[in-house]
Amino acid sequence: MSDRRKREMAAAFEKLGHLFLAGVPFLQAVRVAADECRDRAVANALREIHRRVSIRQRVDDVLSEFGDTFPVSVQLLWKVGQKRDLEQCCLRIASILRAETSGQP
């Protein structure tokens, strides 16, 4: 995955984390993140998450289907974080993706 895509994905997950912290409902937050995402593949995947969650499908199932867009590390962090603290999970995913693009450990 390109650094540009990782940065866009990081921005999308950071936005989700902040929206969740502000109390924005899940589907609305995902729609906002998708609309503001500049990477077409990430935006389309977020739109698909929105569509599928609205018909009661699980986010982690959608993430796994978009394996070429969402790396395994994101999928695993989501599976763990969604059950505990979704806001912090999203912010942690953003942090990890940013660290990968800056070369920091």
Biopython code that builds the backbone (N, CA, C, O; Angstrom):
import numpy as np
from Bio.PDB.StructureBuilder import StructureBuilder

atoms = [
    (1, "MET", "N", (0.846, -1.163, 0.000)),
    (1, "MET", "CA", (0.000, 0.000, 0.000)),
    (1, "MET", "C", (0.900, 1.236, 0.000)),
    (1, "MET", "O", (1.909, 1.291, 0.702)),
    (2, "SER", "N", (0.513, 2.210, -0.791)),
    (2, "SER", "CA", (1.319, 3.424, -0.915)),
    (2, "SER", "C", (1.225, 4.268, 0.363)),
    (2, "SER", "O", (0.257, 4.186, 1.118)),
    (3, "ASP", "N", (2.262, 5.076, 0.574)),
    (3, "ASP", "CA", (2.248, 5.990, 1.720)),
    (3, "ASP", "C", (1.088, 6.976, 1.616)),
    (3, "ASP", "O", (0.487, 7.333, 2.629)),
    (4, "ARG", "N", (0.770, 7.414, 0.409)),
    (4, "ARG", "CA", (-0.336, 8.348, 0.219)),
    (4, "ARG", "C", (-1.646, 7.719, 0.690)),
    (4, "ARG", "O", (-2.434, 8.359, 1.387)),
    (5, "ARG", "N", (-1.869, 6.482, 0.310)),
    (5, "ARG", "CA", (-3.102, 5.800, 0.731)),
    (5, "ARG", "C", (-3.118, 5.605, 2.243)),
    (5, "ARG", "O", (-4.161, 5.771, 2.876)),
    (6, "LYS", "N", (-1.978, 5.257, 2.827)),
    (6, "LYS", "CA", (-1.918, 5.094, 4.280)),
    (6, "LYS", "C", (-2.231, 6.409, 4.982)),
    (6, "LYS", "O", (-2.931, 6.422, 5.994)),
    (7, "ARG", "N", (-1.715, 7.519, 4.450)),
    (7, "ARG", "CA", (-1.996, 8.824, 5.059)),
    (7, "ARG", "C", (-3.489, 9.159, 4.963)),
    (7, "ARG", "O", (-4.073, 9.670, 5.919)),
    (8, "GLU", "N", (-4.093, 8.878, 3.833)),
    (8, "GLU", "CA", (-5.534, 9.122, 3.665)),
    (8, "GLU", "C", (-6.353, 8.230, 4.588)),
    (8, "GLU", "O", (-7.342, 8.668, 5.176)),
    (9, "MET", "N", (-5.936, 6.986, 4.709)),
    (9, "MET", "CA", (-6.641, 6.061, 5.598)),
    (9, "MET", "C", (-6.471, 6.515, 7.042)),
    (9, "MET", "O", (-7.415, 6.459, 7.829)),
    (10, "ALA", "N", (-5.273, 6.961, 7.388)),
    (10, "ALA", "CA", (-5.033, 7.475, 8.742)),
    (10, "ALA", "C", (-5.943, 8.661, 9.021)),
    (10, "ALA", "O", (-6.537, 8.751, 10.096)),
    (11, "ALA", "N", (-6.055, 9.569, 8.059)),
    (11, "ALA", "CA", (-6.926, 10.745, 8.237)),
    (11, "ALA", "C", (-8.378, 10.316, 8.413)),
    (11, "ALA", "O", (-9.098, 10.886, 9.233)),
    (12, "ALA", "N", (-8.810, 9.322, 7.654)),
    (12, "ALA", "CA", (-10.195, 8.847, 7.756)),
    (12, "ALA", "C", (-10.456, 8.221, 9.124)),
    (12, "ALA", "O", (-11.492, 8.488, 9.734)),
    (13, "PHE", "N", (-9.535, 7.393, 9.615)),
    (13, "PHE", "CA", (-9.729, 6.769, 10.921)),
    (13, "PHE", "C", (-9.621, 7.788, 12.045)),
    (13, "PHE", "O", (-10.322, 7.678, 13.050)),
    (14, "GLU", "N", (-8.752, 8.775, 11.885)),
    (14, "GLU", "CA", (-8.666, 9.825, 12.897)),
    (14, "GLU", "C", (-9.981, 10.609, 12.957)),
    (14, "GLU", "O", (-10.488, 10.910, 14.038)),
    (15, "LYS", "N", (-10.514, 10.929, 11.796)),
    (15, "LYS", "CA", (-11.802, 11.632, 11.740)),
    (15, "LYS", "C", (-12.882, 10.785, 12.409)),
    (15, "LYS", "O", (-13.674, 11.304, 13.195)),
    (16, "LEU", "N", (-12.922, 9.491, 12.104)),
    (16, "LEU", "CA", (-13.904, 8.615, 12.740)),
    (16, "LEU", "C", (-13.762, 8.636, 14.259)),
    (16, "LEU", "O", (-14.753, 8.754, 14.980)),
    (17, "GLY", "N", (-12.534, 8.521, 14.737)),
    (17, "GLY", "CA", (-12.305, 8.525, 16.177)),
    (17, "GLY", "C", (-12.825, 9.789, 16.833)),
    (17, "GLY", "O", (-13.477, 9.730, 17.875)),
    (18, "HIS", "N", (-12.537, 10.937, 16.224)),
    (18, "HIS", "CA", (-12.984, 12.207, 16.791)),
    (18, "HIS", "C", (-14.510, 12.362, 16.699)),
    (18, "HIS", "O", (-15.142, 12.889, 17.614)),
    (19, "LEU", "N", (-15.080, 11.905, 15.606)),
    (19, "LEU", "CA", (-16.537, 11.969, 15.481)),
    (19, "LEU", "C", (-17.216, 11.086, 16.518)),
    (19, "LEU", "O", (-18.216, 11.482, 17.117)),
    (20, "PHE", "N", (-16.672, 9.887, 16.730)),
    (20, "PHE", "CA", (-17.236, 8.991, 17.745)),
    (20, "PHE", "C", (-17.108, 9.618, 19.137)),
    (20, "PHE", "O", (-18.039, 9.553, 19.940)),
    (21, "LEU", "N", (-15.946, 10.227, 19.418)),
    (21, "LEU", "CA", (-15.748, 10.891, 20.712)),
    (21, "LEU", "C", (-16.758, 12.021, 20.921)),
    (21, "LEU", "O", (-17.182, 12.286, 22.046)),
    (22, "ALA", "N", (-17.134, 12.678, 19.827)),
    (22, "ALA", "CA", (-18.096, 13.780, 19.899)),
    (22, "ALA", "C", (-19.541, 13.289, 19.977)),
    (22, "ALA", "O", (-20.471, 14.086, 20.102)),
    (23, "GLY", "N", (-19.719, 11.967, 19.900)),
    (23, "GLY", "CA", (-21.062, 11.418, 20.021)),
    (23, "GLY", "C", (-21.818, 11.272, 18.713)),
    (23, "GLY", "O", (-23.021, 11.008, 18.718)),
    (24, "VAL", "N", (-21.130, 11.440, 17.601)),
    (24, "VAL", "CA", (-21.785, 11.291, 16.298)),
    (24, "VAL", "C", (-22.107, 9.805, 16.093)),
    (24, "VAL", "O", (-21.240, 8.960, 16.315)),
    (25, "PRO", "N", (-23.313, 9.476, 15.682)),
    (25, "PRO", "CA", (-23.679, 8.071, 15.444)),
    (25, "PRO", "C", (-22.796, 7.425, 14.371)),
    (25, "PRO", "O", (-22.289, 8.091, 13.468)),
    (26, "PHE", "N", (-22.632, 6.114, 14.501)),
    (26, "PHE", "CA", (-21.707, 5.372, 13.643)),
    (26, "PHE", "C", (-21.926, 5.642, 12.155)),
    (26, "PHE", "O", (-20.995, 6.050, 11.460)),
    (27, "LEU", "N", (-23.124, 5.422, 11.666)),
    (27, "LEU", "CA", (-23.363, 5.560, 10.227)),
    (27, "LEU", "C", (-23.116, 6.980, 9.731)),
    (27, "LEU", "O", (-22.578, 7.169, 8.640)),
    (28, "GLN", "N", (-23.494, 7.952, 10.502)),
    (28, "GLN", "CA", (-23.258, 9.336, 10.111)),
    (28, "GLN", "C", (-21.755, 9.633, 10.080)),
    (28, "GLN", "O", (-21.275, 10.302, 9.165)),
    (29, "ALA", "N", (-21.025, 9.145, 11.061)),
    (29, "ALA", "CA", (-19.578, 9.360, 11.107)),
    (29, "ALA", "C", (-18.886, 8.722, 9.910)),
    (29, "ALA", "O", (-18.000, 9.329, 9.309)),
    (30, "VAL", "N", (-19.283, 7.513, 9.564)),
    (30, "VAL", "CA", (-18.670, 6.833, 8.414)),
    (30, "VAL", "C", (-18.980, 7.587, 7.125)),
    (30, "VAL", "O", (-18.117, 7.701, 6.255)),
    (31, "ARG", "N", (-20.185, 8.095, 6.996)),
    (31, "ARG", "CA", (-20.549, 8.872, 5.796)),
    (31, "ARG", "C", (-19.692, 10.128, 5.685)),
    (31, "ARG", "O", (-19.201, 10.452, 4.603)),
    (32, "VAL", "N", (-19.512, 10.834, 6.791)),
    (32, "VAL", "CA", (-18.686, 12.044, 6.788)),
    (32, "VAL", "C", (-17.243, 11.703, 6.405)),
    (32, "VAL", "O", (-16.643, 12.381, 5.570)),
    (33, "ALA", "N", (-16.697, 10.665, 7.010)),
    (33, "ALA", "CA", (-15.315, 10.265, 6.710)),
    (33, "ALA", "C", (-15.170, 9.891, 5.235)),
    (33, "ALA", "O", (-14.177, 10.254, 4.603)),
    (34, "ALA", "N", (-16.135, 9.180, 4.686)),
    (34, "ALA", "CA", (-16.088, 8.797, 3.271)),
    (34, "ALA", "C", (-16.167, 10.024, 2.374)),
    (34, "ALA", "O", (-15.428, 10.128, 1.395)),
    (35, "ASP", "N", (-17.054, 10.948, 2.702)),
    (35, "ASP", "CA", (-17.225, 12.142, 1.876)),
    (35, "ASP", "C", (-15.989, 13.032, 1.881)),
    (35, "ASP", "O", (-15.725, 13.732, 0.904)),
    (36, "GLU", "N", (-15.236, 13.008, 2.967)),
    (36, "GLU", "CA", (-14.061, 13.867, 3.071)),
    (36, "GLU", "C", (-12.763, 13.182, 2.653)),
    (36, "GLU", "O", (-11.715, 13.824, 2.595)),
    (37, "CYS", "N", (-12.824, 11.895, 2.364)),
    (37, "CYS", "CA", (-11.627, 11.136, 1.984)),
    (37, "CYS", "C", (-11.260, 11.421, 0.526)),
    (37, "CYS", "O", (-12.115, 11.377, -0.358)),
    (38, "ARG", "N", (-9.990, 11.710, 0.291)),
    (38, "ARG", "CA", (-9.533, 12.019, -1.065)),
    (38, "ARG", "C", (-9.089, 10.789, -1.850)),
    (38, "ARG", "O", (-8.964, 10.852, -3.073)),
    (39, "ASP", "N", (-8.851, 9.684, -1.174)),
    (39, "ASP", "CA", (-8.447, 8.457, -1.859)),
    (39, "ASP", "C", (-9.703, 7.696, -2.265)),
    (39, "ASP", "O", (-10.499, 7.299, -1.414)),
    (40, "ARG", "N", (-9.873, 7.500, -3.546)),
    (40, "ARG", "CA", (-11.097, 6.882, -4.069)),
    (40, "ARG", "C", (-11.343, 5.486, -3.501)),
    (40, "ARG", "O", (-12.477, 5.159, -3.150)),
    (41, "ALA", "N", (-10.309, 4.665, -3.405)),
    (41, "ALA", "CA", (-10.486, 3.297, -2.913)),
    (41, "ALA", "C", (-10.919, 3.288, -1.451)),
    (41, "ALA", "O", (-11.806, 2.525, -1.069)),
    (42, "VAL", "N", (-10.301, 4.129, -0.639)),
    (42, "VAL", "CA", (-10.665, 4.193, 0.777)),
    (42, "VAL", "C", (-12.076, 4.763, 0.920)),
    (42, "VAL", "O", (-12.875, 4.243, 1.698)),
    (43, "ALA", "N", (-12.390, 5.824, 0.177)),
    (43, "ALA", "CA", (-13.729, 6.417, 0.229)),
    (43, "ALA", "C", (-14.791, 5.400, -0.180)),
    (43, "ALA", "O", (-15.833, 5.293, 0.466)),
    (44, "ASN", "N", (-14.529, 4.656, -1.249)),
    (44, "ASN", "CA", (-15.494, 3.642, -1.705)),
    (44, "ASN", "C", (-15.666, 2.540, -0.667)),
    (44, "ASN", "O", (-16.779, 2.060, -0.447)),
    (45, "ALA", "N", (-14.576, 2.140, -0.033)),
    (45, "ALA", "CA", (-14.666, 1.105, 0.994)),
    (45, "ALA", "C", (-15.474, 1.614, 2.186)),
    (45, "ALA", "O", (-16.280, 0.871, 2.747)),
    (46, "LEU", "N", (-15.266, 2.871, 2.577)),
    (46, "LEU", "CA", (-16.049, 3.446, 3.672)),
    (46, "LEU", "C", (-17.529, 3.533, 3.302)),
    (46, "LEU", "O", (-18.396, 3.295, 4.142)),
    (47, "ARG", "N", (-17.812, 3.869, 2.067)),
    (47, "ARG", "CA", (-19.215, 3.911, 1.621)),
    (47, "ARG", "C", (-19.844, 2.517, 1.664)),
    (47, "ARG", "O", (-21.015, 2.355, 2.006)),
    (48, "GLU", "N", (-19.041, 1.526, 1.311)),
    (48, "GLU", "CA", (-19.551, 0.153, 1.363)),
    (48, "GLU", "C", (-19.779, -0.279, 2.812)),
    (48, "GLU", "O", (-20.749, -0.977, 3.109)),
    (49, "ILE", "N", (-18.892, 0.135, 3.708)),
    (49, "ILE", "CA", (-19.104, -0.146, 5.132)),
    (49, "ILE", "C", (-20.415, 0.491, 5.574)),
    (49, "ILE", "O", (-21.216, -0.143, 6.261)),
    (50, "HIS", "N", (-20.633, 1.730, 5.186)),
    (50, "HIS", "CA", (-21.866, 2.429, 5.546)),
    (50, "HIS", "C", (-23.086, 1.652, 5.031)),
    (50, "HIS", "O", (-24.039, 1.411, 5.771)),
    (51, "ARG", "N", (-23.037, 1.274, 3.772)),
    (51, "ARG", "CA", (-24.166, 0.565, 3.158)),
    (51, "ARG", "C", (-24.437, -0.756, 3.867)),
    (51, "ARG", "O", (-25.582, -1.080, 4.184)),
    (52, "ARG", "N", (-23.376, -1.510, 4.110)),
    (52, "ARG", "CA", (-23.556, -2.849, 4.655)),
    (52, "ARG", "C", (-23.932, -2.828, 6.135)),
    (52, "ARG", "O", (-24.723, -3.659, 6.582)),
    (53, "VAL", "N", (-23.377, -1.894, 6.892)),
    (53, "VAL", "CA", (-23.751, -1.793, 8.302)),
    (53, "VAL", "C", (-25.212, -1.366, 8.411)),
    (53, "VAL", "O", (-25.919, -1.792, 9.324)),
    (54, "SER", "N", (-25.660, -0.531, 7.489)),
    (54, "SER", "CA", (-27.054, -0.091, 7.531)),
    (54, "SER", "C", (-28.025, -1.247, 7.287)),
    (54, "SER", "O", (-29.203, -1.152, 7.632)),
    (55, "ILE", "N", (-27.535, -2.337, 6.694)),
    (55, "ILE", "CA", (-28.383, -3.533, 6.528)),
    (55, "ILE", "C", (-27.947, -4.643, 7.495)),
    (55, "ILE", "O", (-28.202, -5.827, 7.274)),
    (56, "ARG", "N", (-27.284, -4.214, 8.570)),
    (56, "ARG", "CA", (-26.948, -5.079, 9.707)),
    (56, "ARG", "C", (-25.824, -6.077, 9.441)),
    (56, "ARG", "O", (-25.820, -7.165, 10.016)),
    (57, "GLN", "N", (-24.883, -5.729, 8.590)),
    (57, "GLN", "CA", (-23.707, -6.575, 8.421)),
    (57, "GLN", "C", (-22.579, -6.026, 9.297)),
    (57, "GLN", "O", (-22.610, -4.863, 9.699)),
    (58, "ARG", "N", (-21.605, -6.849, 9.583)),
    (58, "ARG", "CA", (-20.510, -6.477, 10.473)),
    (58, "ARG", "C", (-19.394, -5.765, 9.728)),
    (58, "ARG", "O", (-19.055, -6.116, 8.598)),
    (59, "VAL", "N", (-18.832, -4.759, 10.382)),
    (59, "VAL", "CA", (-17.745, -3.986, 9.792)),
    (59, "VAL", "C", (-16.537, -4.871, 9.495)),
    (59, "VAL", "O", (-15.938, -4.755, 8.426)),
    (60, "ASP", "N", (-16.174, -5.744, 10.417)),
    (60, "ASP", "CA", (-14.976, -6.552, 10.193)),
    (60, "ASP", "C", (-15.136, -7.481, 8.991)),
    (60, "ASP", "O", (-14.141, -7.818, 8.350)),
    (61, "ASP", "N", (-16.351, -7.900, 8.672)),
    (61, "ASP", "CA", (-16.563, -8.698, 7.462)),
    (61, "ASP", "C", (-16.284, -7.869, 6.212)),
    (61, "ASP", "O", (-15.694, -8.362, 5.251)),
    (62, "VAL", "N", (-16.708, -6.620, 6.231)),
    (62, "VAL", "CA", (-16.476, -5.743, 5.081)),
    (62, "VAL", "C", (-14.988, -5.436, 4.956)),
    (62, "VAL", "O", (-14.443, -5.458, 3.853)),
    (63, "LEU", "N", (-14.324, -5.149, 6.076)),
    (63, "LEU", "CA", (-12.888, -4.847, 6.031)),
    (63, "LEU", "C", (-12.104, -5.997, 5.414)),
    (63, "LEU", "O", (-11.185, -5.778, 4.624)),
    (64, "SER", "N", (-12.467, -7.219, 5.777)),
    (64, "SER", "CA", (-11.732, -8.366, 5.240)),
    (64, "SER", "C", (-11.948, -8.526, 3.739)),
    (64, "SER", "O", (-11.064, -9.013, 3.033)),
    (65, "GLU", "N", (-13.106, -8.122, 3.253)),
    (65, "GLU", "CA", (-13.367, -8.190, 1.812)),
    (65, "GLU", "C", (-12.581, -7.120, 1.049)),
    (65, "GLU", "O", (-12.347, -7.261, -0.151)),
    (66, "PHE", "N", (-12.181, -6.068, 1.731)),
    (66, "PHE", "CA", (-11.389, -5.006, 1.126)),
    (66, "PHE", "C", (-9.936, -5.127, 1.570)),
    (66, "PHE", "O", (-9.282, -4.126, 1.861)),
    (67, "GLY", "N", (-9.439, -6.354, 1.621)),
    (67, "GLY", "CA", (-8.086, -6.622, 2.086)),
    (67, "GLY", "C", (-7.002, -5.892, 1.318)),
    (67, "GLY", "O", (-5.937, -5.613, 1.868)),
    (68, "ASP", "N", (-7.255, -5.578, 0.049)),
    (68, "ASP", "CA", (-6.263, -4.830, -0.713)),
    (68, "ASP", "C", (-6.262, -3.350, -0.327)),
    (68, "ASP", "O", (-5.294, -2.642, -0.603)),
    (69, "THR", "N", (-7.327, -2.882, 0.302)),
    (69, "THR", "CA", (-7.414, -1.491, 0.754)),
    (69, "THR", "C", (-7.053, -1.371, 2.227)),
    (69, "THR", "O", (-6.274, -0.495, 2.607)),
    (70, "PHE", "N", (-7.618, -2.253, 3.069)),
    (70, "PHE", "CA", (-7.356, -2.216, 4.501)),
    (70, "PHE", "C", (-6.387, -3.330, 4.874)),
    (70, "PHE", "O", (-6.737, -4.506, 4.776)),
    (71, "PRO", "N", (-5.178, -2.982, 5.300)),
    (71, "PRO", "CA", (-4.199, -4.011, 5.646)),
    (71, "PRO", "C", (-4.672, -4.885, 6.812)),
    (71, "PRO", "O", (-5.555, -4.496, 7.577)),
    (72, "VAL", "N", (-4.083, -6.041, 6.931)),
    (72, "VAL", "CA", (-4.452, -6.988, 7.975)),
    (72, "VAL", "C", (-4.321, -6.348, 9.352)),
    (72, "VAL", "O", (-5.135, -6.616, 10.236)),
    (73, "SER", "N", (-3.310, -5.508, 9.545)),
    (73, "SER", "CA", (-3.138, -4.858, 10.854)),
    (73, "SER", "C", (-4.366, -4.031, 11.213)),
    (73, "SER", "O", (-4.786, -4.033, 12.370)),
    (74, "VAL", "N", (-4.948, -3.325, 10.250)),
    (74, "VAL", "CA", (-6.151, -2.530, 10.493)),
    (74, "VAL", "C", (-7.321, -3.458, 10.824)),
    (74, "VAL", "O", (-8.095, -3.190, 11.743)),
    (75, "GLN", "N", (-7.442, -4.532, 10.080)),
    (75, "GLN", "CA", (-8.537, -5.481, 10.317)),
    (75, "GLN", "C", (-8.459, -6.072, 11.725)),
    (75, "GLN", "O", (-9.475, -6.187, 12.410)),
    (76, "LEU", "N", (-7.258, -6.445, 12.151)),
    (76, "LEU", "CA", (-7.092, -7.048, 13.478)),
    (76, "LEU", "C", (-7.342, -6.030, 14.591)),
    (76, "LEU", "O", (-8.009, -6.337, 15.579)),
    (77, "LEU", "N", (-6.807, -4.822, 14.429)),
    (77, "LEU", "CA", (-7.051, -3.786, 15.430)),
    (77, "LEU", "C", (-8.534, -3.487, 15.554)),
    (77, "LEU", "O", (-9.038, -3.272, 16.657)),
    (78, "TRP", "N", (-9.230, -3.473, 14.432)),
    (78, "TRP", "CA", (-10.677, -3.215, 14.472)),
    (78, "TRP", "C", (-11.392, -4.307, 15.253)),
    (78, "TRP", "O", (-12.236, -4.022, 16.103)),
    (79, "LYS", "N", (-11.050, -5.565, 14.960)),
    (79, "LYS", "CA", (-11.728, -6.682, 15.637)),
    (79, "LYS", "C", (-11.569, -6.585, 17.148)),
    (79, "LYS", "O", (-12.511, -6.861, 17.891)),
    (80, "VAL", "N", (-10.392, -6.199, 17.604)),
    (80, "VAL", "CA", (-10.150, -6.076, 19.041)),
    (80, "VAL", "C", (-10.808, -4.819, 19.584)),
    (80, "VAL", "O", (-11.492, -4.871, 20.606)),
    (81, "GLY", "N", (-10.613, -3.698, 18.918)),
    (81, "GLY", "CA", (-11.062, -2.414, 19.425)),
    (81, "GLY", "C", (-12.551, -2.187, 19.403)),
    (81, "GLY", "O", (-13.076, -1.453, 20.240)),
    (82, "GLN", "N", (-13.238, -2.796, 18.470)),
    (82, "GLN", "CA", (-14.680, -2.545, 18.365)),
    (82, "GLN", "C", (-15.435, -3.029, 19.594)),
    (82, "GLN", "O", (-16.521, -2.532, 19.893)),
    (83, "LYS", "N", (-14.880, -3.978, 20.294)),
    (83, "LYS", "CA", (-15.559, -4.530, 21.467)),
    (83, "LYS", "C", (-15.239, -3.745, 22.741)),
    (83, "LYS", "O", (-15.925, -3.894, 23.752)),
    (84, "ARG", "N", (-14.197, -2.911, 22.693)),
    (84, "ARG", "CA", (-13.743, -2.249, 23.907)),
    (84, "ARG", "C", (-13.933, -0.743, 23.855)),
    (84, "ARG", "O", (-14.654, -0.179, 24.678)),
    (85, "ASP", "N", (-13.304, -0.101, 22.914)),
    (85, "ASP", "CA", (-13.293, 1.357, 22.872)),
    (85, "ASP", "C", (-13.103, 1.785, 21.417)),
    (85, "ASP", "O", (-11.980, 2.006, 20.963)),
    (86, "LEU", "N", (-14.198, 1.896, 20.712)),
    (86, "LEU", "CA", (-14.153, 2.160, 19.277)),
    (86, "LEU", "C", (-13.445, 3.473, 18.953)),
    (86, "LEU", "O", (-12.698, 3.553, 17.977)),
    (87, "GLU", "N", (-13.677, 4.492, 19.763)),
    (87, "GLU", "CA", (-13.051, 5.784, 19.512)),
    (87, "GLU", "C", (-11.534, 5.671, 19.543)),
    (87, "GLU", "O", (-10.844, 6.106, 18.621)),
    (88, "GLN", "N", (-11.026, 5.078, 20.622)),
    (88, "GLN", "CA", (-9.580, 4.942, 20.767)),
    (88, "GLN", "C", (-9.007, 3.952, 19.749)),
    (88, "GLN", "O", (-7.865, 4.101, 19.314)),
    (89, "CYS", "N", (-9.784, 2.960, 19.374)),
    (89, "CYS", "CA", (-9.354, 2.018, 18.339)),
    (89, "CYS", "C", (-9.070, 2.759, 17.036)),
    (89, "CYS", "O", (-8.032, 2.550, 16.408)),
    (90, "CYS", "N", (-9.990, 3.617, 16.639)),
    (90, "CYS", "CA", (-9.819, 4.373, 15.390)),
    (90, "CYS", "C", (-8.608, 5.295, 15.471)),
    (90, "CYS", "O", (-7.842, 5.402, 14.514)),
    (91, "LEU", "N", (-8.436, 5.957, 16.608)),
    (91, "LEU", "CA", (-7.291, 6.862, 16.773)),
    (91, "LEU", "C", (-5.976, 6.083, 16.784)),
    (91, "LEU", "O", (-4.963, 6.566, 16.279)),
    (92, "ARG", "N", (-5.992, 4.892, 17.355)),
    (92, "ARG", "CA", (-4.776, 4.049, 17.370)),
    (92, "ARG", "C", (-4.439, 3.576, 15.957)),
    (92, "ARG", "O", (-3.272, 3.583, 15.567)),
    (93, "ILE", "N", (-5.436, 3.172, 15.199)),
    (93, "ILE", "CA", (-5.202, 2.771, 13.804)),
    (93, "ILE", "C", (-4.584, 3.929, 13.040)),
    (93, "ILE", "O", (-3.623, 3.736, 12.295)),
    (94, "ALA", "N", (-5.124, 5.136, 13.216)),
    (94, "ALA", "CA", (-4.586, 6.323, 12.541)),
    (94, "ALA", "C", (-3.122, 6.541, 12.929)),
    (94, "ALA", "O", (-2.285, 6.828, 12.074)),
    (95, "SER", "N", (-2.823, 6.406, 14.201)),
    (95, "SER", "CA", (-1.466, 6.604, 14.695)),
    (95, "SER", "C", (-0.486, 5.596, 14.091)),
    (95, "SER", "O", (0.622, 5.955, 13.694)),
    (96, "ILE", "N", (-0.902, 4.355, 14.028)),
    (96, "ILE", "CA", (-0.039, 3.304, 13.467)),
    (96, "ILE", "C", (0.212, 3.552, 11.983)),
    (96, "ILE", "O", (1.344, 3.433, 11.513)),
    (97, "LEU", "N", (-0.837, 3.894, 11.252)),
    (97, "LEU", "CA", (-0.672, 4.146, 9.818)),
    (97, "LEU", "C", (0.239, 5.361, 9.581)),
    (97, "LEU", "O", (1.054, 5.351, 8.658)),
    (98, "ARG", "N", (0.105, 6.386, 10.397)),
    (98, "ARG", "CA", (0.978, 7.555, 10.250)),
    (98, "ARG", "C", (2.426, 7.198, 10.564)),
    (98, "ARG", "O", (3.343, 7.658, 9.883)),
    (99, "ALA", "N", (2.634, 6.379, 11.593)),
    (99, "ALA", "CA", (3.995, 5.967, 11.940)),
    (99, "ALA", "C", (4.625, 5.163, 10.807)),
    (99, "ALA", "O", (5.822, 5.282, 10.547)),
    (100, "GLU", "N", (3.825, 4.353, 10.140)),
    (100, "GLU", "CA", (4.348, 3.563, 9.019)),
    (100, "GLU", "C", (4.793, 4.463, 7.860)),
    (100, "GLU", "O", (5.731, 4.119, 7.140)),
    (101, "THR", "N", (4.135, 5.601, 7.674)),
    (101, "THR", "CA", (4.507, 6.477, 6.566)),
    (101, "THR", "C", (5.660, 7.402, 6.930)),
    (101, "THR", "O", (6.329, 7.935, 6.045)),
    (102, "SER", "N", (5.899, 7.597, 8.225)),
    (102, "SER", "CA", (6.989, 8.484, 8.619)),
    (102, "SER", "C", (8.258, 7.717, 8.972)),
    (102, "SER", "O", (9.303, 8.322, 9.213)),
    (103, "GLY", "N", (8.174, 6.405, 9.003)),
    (103, "GLY", "CA", (9.345, 5.594, 9.311)),
    (103, "GLY", "C", (9.647, 5.504, 10.788)),
    (103, "GLY", "O", (10.712, 5.018, 11.168)),
    (104, "GLN", "N", (8.736, 5.961, 11.632)),
    (104, "GLN", "CA", (8.940, 5.864, 13.079)),
    (104, "GLN", "C", (8.522, 4.478, 13.564)),
    (104, "GLN", "O", (7.604, 3.878, 13.006)),
    (105, "PRO", "N", (9.186, 3.971, 14.591)),
    (105, "PRO", "CA", (8.792, 2.662, 15.122)),
    (105, "PRO", "C", (7.485, 2.703, 15.860)),
    (105, "PRO", "O", (7.027, 1.676, 16.361)),
]
sb = StructureBuilder()
sb.init_structure("model")
sb.init_model(0)
sb.init_chain("A")
sb.init_seg("    ")
for serial, (resi, resn, name, xyz) in enumerate(atoms, 1):
    if name == "N":
        sb.init_residue(resn, " ", resi, " ")
    sb.init_atom(name, np.array(xyz, "f"), 0.0, 1.0, " ", f" {name:<3s}", serial, name[0])
structure = sb.get_structure()
